[in-house]
Amino acid sequence: MNGRTQNTVYSFFPNVSPGYKIGENPRNLVYLQIISDKINKMETVVTDQNGKQLNLLGENLTIRYYLREI
């Protein structure tokens, strides 16, 4: 984004008006192999289309990562 390299797990555009609850369920999940015995750190940043971090104004946000052994 903006000429910078980034790792994106999932991207979507809300289908509701501002102020309404967003419920998003990704489809066509793709599992990628991780070459490691353990994950030391995961960081999630929620941004707008310009890469600017969102101010959630104290609202709760739930993000689930699904990991499976292959």
C-alpha positions in Angstrom: 0.0 0.0 0.0 1.4 3.4 -0.9 4.5 1.7 -2.3 5.2 -0.1 1.0 5.4 -3.9 1.4 2.8 -5.3 3.8 1.3 -8.6 4.9 -2.5 -8.7 4.6 -4.4 -11.6 6.1 -7.9 -10.4 5.1 -9.4 -7.3 3.5 -13.0 -6.3 3.0 -15.4 -3.4 2.6 -18.3 -3.2 5.1 -21.7 -3.6 3.6 -23.5 -1.5 6.3 -23.7 2.2 7.0 -21.5 3.9 9.6 -22.7 3.2 13.1 -24.1 -0.2 12.4 -22.6 -3.6 13.5 -20.3 -5.2 11.0 -20.5 -9.0 10.8 -17.9 -10.4 8.3 -17.3 -14.1 7.6 -14.5 -14.8 5.1 -15.1 -17.4 2.4 -12.8 -19.7 0.6 -10.2 -20.0 3.4 -6.7 -20.8 2.3 -4.3 -22.4 4.8 -0.7 -21.6 4.4 2.2 -23.6 5.7 4.2 -22.2 8.5 7.8 -23.4 8.8 8.2 -23.2 12.5 7.6 -25.2 15.6 5.9 -22.3 17.4 4.5 -18.8 16.8 6.2 -16.3 19.1 4.1 -13.3 18.2 1.1 -12.2 16.2 0.1 -8.6 15.8 -3.1 -7.3 14.3 -3.7 -3.8 13.1 -7.1 -2.6 11.8 -6.7 0.1 9.2 -8.7 2.0 6.6 -8.2 1.9 2.9 -5.2 4.3 3.2 -3.4 2.2 5.8 -4.3 4.6 8.7 -5.0 2.8 12.0 -8.7 3.0 12.9 -10.0 4.6 16.1 -12.7 2.2 17.3 -14.0 4.7 19.9 -14.0 2.0 22.6 -16.1 -0.5 20.7 -15.3 -4.2 21.1 -13.6 -6.0 18.2 -13.3 -9.8 17.9 -10.8 -11.3 15.5 -10.3 -15.1 15.3 -7.4 -16.8 13.7 -7.9 -20.5 12.8 -4.7 -22.5 12.8 -4.6 -26.2 11.9 -2.0 -28.9 11.7 -1.3 -30.2 8.2 
